[in-house]
Amino acid sequence: MPSSPSSASYAGSVLPASPAGPTLMQRSFGPIGHLWVHLVLCIYAVIALFPIALILINSVKTRSAIFDGPMALPTADTLTLVGFQKVLSGTHFLLYFGNSLTVTLGSLVLIVLFGAMAGWALSEYKFPGNHFLNFFLAIGIMIPIRLGTVSILQLVVALDLINTRTALILVYTAQGLPLAVMILSEFIRQIPSELKDAARCDGVGEIAIFFQVILPLLRPAIATVAVFTMIPAWNDLWFPLILAPGDETRTVTLGVQQFIGQYATDWNSVLAALSMAVIPILLLYVAFSRQLIRGLTAGAVK
């Protein structure tokens, strides 16, 4: 006698699932494929961190020791903090550091807020011009913003924002928005629609859904956007040199240039200033990177 549909479905539910096939890595490289991947990543990490380690090591060495053995560790005879003393006592480094921190964090907040709102609108709602806006943002990623330096300078002068941190924040926000919208919109599309529909059934408005449901789930995407936007803003020299070269608005990268002369360079001060500029951004990078390993909807559904 043929089995009933219920019995067939029950039998199918208790049968063990077929084992998953070998992954692409296992098929390509065999059992040691993961070992090769870790080896390549370790080599890349060493190459990427080597310049930073070189700066930190030589920042606490005498000038002669820097040129005699740039890769050697400091000893009791070569250890010195004269570069840090010159930077902290002879310059306005703390002011420059504060300017860089203000500009970077200010632009990051605007990029995340406006990028998430634009990504929510482009991915959730269908309206005339939706595809055109996506294409326009893609062009913004491909075309460097430095090509419009002359027009940006004219606009900043017309708005009377020259030598202000506001000008740098606006420029970096415009620079990072296209990539942020693309990343955040892709993450928003992966959020289950049941979460949004359940909130709408409870009478929650669209703005409240965005801030109370969508935005908390975008922490991995926000971390990705932060990593890709804060480092270029912190390290940029082009726009601070053009838009904010004044003594009160200089950033760290622009302030380091005063130690580099036409005929002589104070390498102790240069390396000390770079060390103090690198350490905070590394800490921020580590803090944001930890969010990347968290699930997109971790803790959203009980």
N, C-alpha and C positions, 0 to 999 in steps of 0.2 A: 504494500500500500504506500503511495507517495506520501512523503512527509508534508505536514502543514507548513504554511509560511512562517508561523510563529516558531515552530521547532527548528526550521531551517535557519532563521535569524539567530535563534539561541545557540545553535551549533556553531554558526559562524562567529558568534561573540566569544565562545570559549576556546576556539582553535588558536594555537599560538601564532603570532604574527611571523611572517617570513623574515628571516634575517636580512638586514640591510646589506647591500653590496659594498664592495670596497670603495673608498673615496677616491677622488681624482688624484690626490697626493699619493695614496698607496699604489694606485695603478701606474703612476708615472715613475715613482722613485722606489717602490717596494716598501718593506717594513721600516727602513731607516729614513723614510721621507721626512718625518717630523724632526728627526735629528738634524737633517740638512737645513730645514727651515729655521730652526733655532740657531744653528751655527751662522747662517747668513744674517739673521737679525742681530745677533751679538756683534758680528763684524761691523754691521752698519751703525749700531749704537756706539761702538768704540770710535768709528770715524766721525760721527756727529758730535760726540762729547769731547773729542780730543782738543779742538780749538778752545773750548771753554776751560778745560783743565789747564791748558797752557797759559791762558790769561791769569787764572787764579794762582798758579804756581809762581809765575814771574812777577806778580804784583807785590810780592813780599821779599823780593831779592834786590840786591844792589844793582846799579846800572852796569858795572863791569861784569857781574855774574850773569846778567841777562844775555849779554853778547858772547860770553865765554862758553856757557852751557845752558842754552835756553830750555832744554828738556830735563835738566838736572833739578833735583829737589833742593830747596834751600837748606843750608847748613847754619851752624852757629856763627860762622864768619860772614856769610852772605845774607842772613836774615835781617830785614829792615822794614820798618813801617813808615819811612820818610814820604813815600808817595801818598799814603792815606793822610798823613799830617798836612801835606801841602794842599791836598784837595779840600779837606774839611776846614782848614784855617785860612787859606789864601784865596778861596773862591766861594761863590754862592751855590755850592753844589746841592745843599738841601733845598734851596729854592728851585733849582733846575729839576731835582728829583720830584718835588711836589707838583711842578708844572706837568711833567711827563705822566705822573700818576693821575692827575686830574683829567688830563686830555684822554688818556687811555681808558680809564674807567667811565668817564662821561660818554665817550663815543660808543663804548661797549654796551652801556645801558640803553642808549638810543637805538643801536643796531638790533639788539635782542628784542626790544619792545616793538619797534616799527616793523622789523622783519617778521616777527611772529604774527602780528596783526595782518600784515600783507599776505603772509603764507596762509593764514586762516581764511582770508577772503578769497584768494585765488583757488584754493583747494576745496572749499566747502560750497561756494556759491558759483553758479553759472550765469554769466551776464555777457552782453556784447562787448567784445574787446578783451575777453579773458585770455585767449591764446596770444593776442598781440602783446599784452603786458608780459606774459611769460617769455616771449621772444625778445622783447625789449630788455628785460632783465638779463637774459642770456647774453645779449650784446654788451651789456654793462660789465659782465665778467670777462669777456674777451678783449675789450678795448681798455688799455691802461688809462687811469685818470690823469696821469702826468701829461698826456697829450693836450689836455685842456688847461694847462697851467696859466697861460696868458689870460684866458677868459675868466678863470677862477680868481686871479689876482685883480682883474678889473672889477669883478663883482664884489670882492671883499673891500676894495677901496671905496666903491660906490655905497656900500652899506656901512662904511666907517668902522670896519672890524679889523683893520690892520693892526698888527702887534697886540692881538688879543687871543686868549685861549679858546674863545668861542669859535673863531674862524677855523682853528685846527680841529675842533670837535665836529663841526659841520662837515668839513672836508673828509675826515675819516669816517664819519657816518655814511656819507654818500659813497665812499669807496667800498665799505663793507656790506652795504645793504643788498646788492644783487646776489652775492653768494649766500648771505644769510637767508634771504627769501627762498632761494632754491633748496637749501638744506632743510629749513624748517617746514616748508610746504610738503616735502617728501615724507617727513616724519609725521606730519598731521594726517596725511592720507592713510597711514598705517594704523591710526587709532581706530579701534572698533566703533562702528557707527551706533552700536547699541548703547554705548555710554552717552553719546550726544542725544539720542532719541529718548533715553530714559530721563535725562535732565529736562528735555522739552516737555515730556508728558507730566513732569512734576511742576510745570509752569515756570521754569527758570528761563530768563531772557537770554538772548544771544550773547550780550556782553558778559553777563555773569557766567555763561557756559565757557566762554573763552578764558576768563581769568580764574575760574574755580575748577574747571574740568580739564581744559586743553593745556593751559600753561604749566600746571604742575607735572603733566606727563611729558613735557618737552625738555626735561633736565638733561638727558643724554645729548639731544640736539643742541641745546644751549651751550653745553660744554664744548661740543664740536665747533660751533660758531665762535665761541670765546677764544679757543686755541688758534683759529685761523685769522682772527681779526685783531687780537690784542698785541700779538708779536709784531706785525708790520707797523702798527701805530706807534708802539714803543720805540722801535728801532729806526723809524723814518727820520731822515735828515733833510730831504728835499723841501717839503712844505714848511717845516719850522724855519728853515733858512730864508724862505721867500716871504712867508706870511707873518711870522712872529720872530724876527731876529733881535728884538729889544732885550735889554738886560733883565727886565722883569718877567718876560714871557719865554725865555729860552728853555728848551728841553734838555735832557741829559745828553743826548747825542750831539746837540749843538754846543753844549757847554764843554764837552771834551775837546772840541776843535781848538780851544784857546791854548792848549798845551802842545799843539802841533804847529811848529814854526816853519818858515821857509828854509832856514839854514840849520836849525837845531830843534830837537824834539825831546821833551821831558818824558821819557818812556815810563819812569816810575809813576808819575802822576797820571799818565794816560791809562796804564794798566790798572792802577788803583781805581780810577773813576769807572772804567769799564767793568771791573769786578763788582763794584757797588751797584752798577746798573744791571748787571746780569743776574745777580742772586735773587732780587725780588720777582723778576719775570719768570725765573725757574720755579720758584715756589708757587706762583699763580698757575703756571703750566701744570705742575703736579696736582694741585688742588682741583683744577678743572678736568684733568685727564681721568681722575678716579671716577667721575660721573659716566664716562664712556662705557664702562663695563656693566653698568646697571641696565636692567631691562626697560623697555619703553613704557610698559604699563605695570611695572613692579609696584605692588601694593594698591593698585587702582581698583581691583576687583577682589572681593573677599571669597 
